[in-house]
Amino acid sequence: MENLFSVVVPTRNRGDISECLLMILQQSYRPLELVVVDQSTDSGTKECVECVIRDHAEDGNKIVYVPTDQAGLSNARNLGVSKSEGEWIAFVDDDVLVTHEWAERLVEEYKKDPKLGMVFGQTRAYYKPDGAKRIRVSIKDLPTPQRFRSRFGLIANSAGGGGNSSISRDCFDRVGPFHPKLGVGGVYPGAEDYDLTYRVLRAGYEIQYASNAITHHKRWLPEEDYLRTERGYYTGRAAAIAKQIRSADPIAPLGALLELGRRLIEIPYHLVVTRHMRNTRRAMVRTQGFVRGFLGGLFEKW
């Protein structure tokens, strides 16, 4: 018999997330456990989950509903892990749809290599935006696999998106939880997944980006909301780098210099070379977020 695979879905005031949940429950991999961590301030999601449990109680999957008053994406994921029992734990955002063999592809990677601590999948855009006024958010859709063996691989790069990620329980227990000050709802609203991947590599594990473990992300934002999200992500990433510097990690200062240099070069490039004012504004927002997060992270009580 195969080992249990757990999927944690954090949600807050999203209402009906049945489409996301049903795609998870229809996975080709068995046995599977679905853990929904509900931080909502209304009853919409609770009613949705209760309906899913009632309609799929006989399917053989275990469904766990965890209501909580504690806000923050990192807190939700940590709580979900504590309520799960699987050998591997995946994290799926409530606006993500998994493909039928997604879990099976993630498990295949763990079985092939015991050095793996985490496996990320490919996240594609679910649909095209209306006109040209919306922008896709937080997507890594490279068609080829990638292996991350050291922290150098994360400089100006990411192993994947937190909404399509997984970790072995052994690795999570050893490395520790998502930091509650990072991620949406935290002090620094982004990069909780980046911080975890950095610590996983520092602990001697390796990370795989599995391009065949495919999900579709339904989040497209108008320009102003996109800029707010970008600012938050780079604030979090810079704070996470500062956190690594504070922990006396020898690679972190190099990462900080290269990341800051990339941010600063991006502004004149778009201003002078491409002469694209929208991209220039986006570059300025990313730099602003990075500087804010880095300065805050250096003086933060982690």
N, C-alpha and C positions, 0 to 999 in steps of 0.2 A: 504493500500500500504506500502511496506517495505521502510525503510530509505535508502538514497543514501550511497553507499560504494565506496570510492575513492582509486585508486591504483596509486602510484607515481613510475615511472621508470626513474631513472637517467641514463644517458649514455654519453659516451665520446669516439669518434673515433672508435666505434665498427662496424659501417657500417650497415649491414642488421641485424636488431633485430626483424624481423617480426615473427619468431617462438615464441619468448617470448611474444610479444604483442598479437598474435592470441590466445594463450592459455589463456591469461587473458580475452580477449573478449568473449571467449566461456564458461565462468563461468555459473554455474547453478543459481547463485544469481543475482537478478535484483531488483532495478536499479543499474547500475555500471558506474563509471566514470574512464577513463584512462587518466592520465596526464604524458606525456613524457617530461622530462627536458633534453634538448640536449645541452651538452657543447662541442660538436665536433668542430674541426677546419677544417673539410671538409663537403661536402654536402651529403655524403652517407646515413647517418641516416635520414636526412630530407626527402630525396627521398623515403626511405623505409616507413616512417610514412605517408607521403602523399599518397602513394599507399594503405596502410592499411585503411586510412580514406576514400579514394575513394571507396574501395571495400566493406567497412562495414558501410557505412553511414546510411544504412537503418535498421541496426540490433537493434536499440533502445538504444545502449550504447553511452555515451558522450565521445568524444575523444578530448583531449586538447594537442596541441603541443606548447612547451615553449622553444624557442632557447635562449641561454644566453652565454655571453663571460666570465662569472664568473666561475672559476674553483673550484673544491673541492666537495667531496661527500656530506658533511654536508650542504654546500650552495645549492646544487641541491635539496636535500630533503626539506630544508626549503622553497625554492622557489616553489617547487611542492605543498607543503601544502598550501601556500598562494594563489595558483591558483586553488585549489580544493574546493569542496563544500560539501563533504560527512560528515556524522556524525562520521564515522570511516575512518581512512586513513591508508592504507597498503603501505609498501615499498618493492619493488621487484627489485633485481639486474637484469641487462640486459642479464646475462648468466644463469638465473634461469627459469625453466619451472614449472608453477603451474599446479596442478591437477584440474579436472573438478569441484569438490566441495570444493576447498580450501577456497574461500571467504565465502561460506555458513558456513563452520565449524568455521571460525574466528568469524563471527557475532553471531553464536549460543552461544559462550562463553560470549560475551558482554551482550547478552540478559539474560543469566542465573544469572549474578552477577553484579550489578551496582557498586561494589567496584573496578572492574577491570579498570585499566588505559591503560594497554597494553596486547596484546596477541601475542605470537610468535608461529610459526608452526615448524613442523619437516622438515629438509632439508636432503634429501638423495642424494647420488652420482648418477649422470645420467648414467654413463657408466664406465666400468673398463678401467684403463689406459693401454697403450701399453707396454707390458712387465712389469717390476717392476721399471721403471725409472721415473714414475710420481707419485705425491702425491696429495691426495685430500686436498682441502683448505676450512677452515671455515665452517665446517659441524657439526650440532647438529642433530643426528638422533636417539635419545633415543625413544624407542617404547612406553613408558608410560608417562602420563601427569605429570606435576610438577606445584606446586603453590608457588609463592614467595610472602611472606607477610612482610618481613623486609629486610633491607640492609644486614643483616648477611648472608642471602641466596646467596648473590653474591660474598662472599669471596671465592676465588679460584674456581669460578663457573660462568656460564653465563646463562641468561634466554633464550638465543637463538641467532640466527644470524640476523644481520640487514637486510640481503637480503630476509628474510621471517619474517617480523615483522609488527605489526600494533599498532595504538594508537587511543584512542577516541579523538575527537576534543576538548572536554571539558578538558581532561587531558593535551593535547598539549598546549592549550591556558593558562592553569594555570601554568604548569611546565616550559614552555619556549622551544625554538628551540634547534636543534642540535648545539653544539658549533663548529664554523667554524675552529678552530685551531686543532680539532680532526677529524680523518678520512682520507681516501685516498685524496691526494691533499692538505691536511692541514699541519701545522707545525709538528704535531704528527700523522703519517699516520695509525691510527687505533683507535678502542674503542669508537667511537662516539656513538654507540648504547649502550655500557656499561655505559657511562656517563649519557645518558638519562634515562636508567632503574634505575640507582642509585637515580637520582633526582625524578623519579616517585614514588619510594618506600618511599623516604624521605618525599614526600608530602602527604603520607597517602593512596595512591592507592595500589592495589595489581596487580600482573602480573601473567599471565597464560601461561605455555608452553603447547600448544595443539598438541599432537602427531598425531592427525588425520587430521590436516591442512597441507597437504604434498606438498612439492615442490621438484624438482630435480635440483641439481647444476651441471653445465657442466664444472666447472673449475678444471682442474688437471694441476699441474705445474712440470717441471723438478726441480731437487734438488736445484740448485742455485737460481732460481726464488722463490721456496718455502721458502728457508732460508731468502731471502729478505722480503718476505711477513710476515713471522713469526717475524722477527726483528721489522718490522713496527707495527705489531699488539701489541706486548708487550711494545714497546715504547709508543704507545698510551694508553694502559691500565695503565701503571705506571704513565704517565702524568695525566690521569684522576683521579687516586687515590691521587696524589699530589694536584690536583685542589680541591678535596674534603677536604683534610687536610687544605689547605689555606682558605677554607670556614668555618673552625672551626667545622667540622663535628666530633662528638666524636668517631664514629666507624671507621673512615678512618685510623687512625694510626695503629689500630689492623689489619686491612686489609692489610696495607702496610707491616707490619712485617711478617704476614703469607705468603703473596705472595712472598716476597723476600726470606724467608726461604725455601719455596718450590722450588724456582729457584736454590738456592745454593745447596740444597740437591740433586737435579736432576743430577747435573754434576758428583759428585763422585759415585752416584748410577750406572750410565751408564758406567763410566770409570772403576770402580773396580768390581761391581757386575755383570752387564750384559756383560761388555767388548765389547760393541757395539759402535764402533768409530763413525758411522754415527749419532747415537742417542746422543752420547756425544757432537758432534759438534752442533747438533740442540739445545741441552740444553744450550750450551755456547752462542749461538746466541740469544736465548730467554733471558738469563740473561743479556747479553750485552745490548739488547734493553730495558729491564726493568730498569736497572741502568741509562741508558742514559735518558730515558723518565722521570724517577722519579726526577732526579737532575734538568732537564730542567723544569719540571712542578712546582717544588718548587719555582723557580725564575721567572716563566712566569707571564706576565701581563694578567690575565684572564679577 
